């Protein structure tokens, strides 16, 4: 056998072994997931168990500062295309970890803070909080951003909380990781608590929560996903809504 043929045979064997291992992993982890249509939820014995699992992730992340810089560089480019973001807006970042997304919004002239189940110590930009039970007043925030819906215990509850704290006509910017059956998608990771076959199913949940999609863009860093920009429902009188639009400088689609 020629050397090139031997190398090709070896690569083929490694690929085949990797494929079998991935199938075995899916089989072994199947019992920890509950399937509901296009989505899967990780089995937890209780909500405190879910909280503890999610809080444990921070200590297991390597090269945290490098990953924060990569996120900031990529997000800075994407948000430059979201023309509804205005200087002076209030922005809440959900699941913000070390606060890289907050820093990017601050660069854009906004007042941005984040929440996370485990923000670590001496975090300037992120406070402790649970995005299923936000500690902020109704209709008090101009824009909510998140890139971690796959870490939710219940996605619909998070969407309800986002709608509650947003001002009428406010922005909801969600960056959604591609699912198992999306092109360029992936399977769930060790700390993902909910998963989907197609990211479009998550966008459908957001729309079912009363939001109107006004913009979307695909991206590849720091992971492959879709950024969808939505406006919250306007539930105030028409005259007040016009005043809001005039002050804040943005409006939902069709306003």
Secondary structure by P-SEA (a helix, b strand, c coil): ccaaaaaaaaaaaaaaaaaaaaaaaaaaacccccccccccccccccaaaaaaaaaaccccccaaaaaaaaaaaaaaaaacccccccccbbbbbccccccaaaaaaaaaccccccccccccccccccccccccccccccccccbbbbccccccccaaaaaaaaaaacccbbbbbbbbccccccccccccccccccccccaaaaaaaaaaacccccbbbbbcccccbbbbbbbccccccaaaaaaaaaaaccccccc
